[in-house]
């Protein structure tokens, strides 16, 4: 069965970067970390959730890829990027990434995005991330995540 168009876009991006065949569509939702872990059969800590913020003054997107087990410390993120951050609306997320909330992958966005990676994602292997829809995921290692996203590994949790 063919992948949904957004999931295929992620699969094509991954294939172009040497990770072909990684996208899997699930019968159940993977929109939240708990749903994704249940659908995959892994721990919530193995889920790499993509959270997009917007710089309050600059309007620039900031992507935080956090362990599904962690809550993000927004004040810490603001300090790291040098301005206050706000949670954007769904239109901003789609315009900045090319994907809908619940399906935002950590890579392959519409344009480059400042990316911060939760240091706690370096421990589990493998990790799983959204792949373009709230029903699609892909497997990768922490090294692949850091390399492909160009993200900076930091402590993001509360």
Secondary structure, DSSP 8 states (H G I E B T S, - for coil): ----HHHHHHHHHHHHTT-TT-EEE-SS--SSHHHHHHHHTS-GGGEEEEEEEEETTT--EEEEEEETT--B-HHHHHHHHTS-EEE--HHHHHHHHSS-TT---SS--SS--EEEEEGGGGTSSSEEEE-SSTTEEEEE-HHHHHHHH--EEE--B-
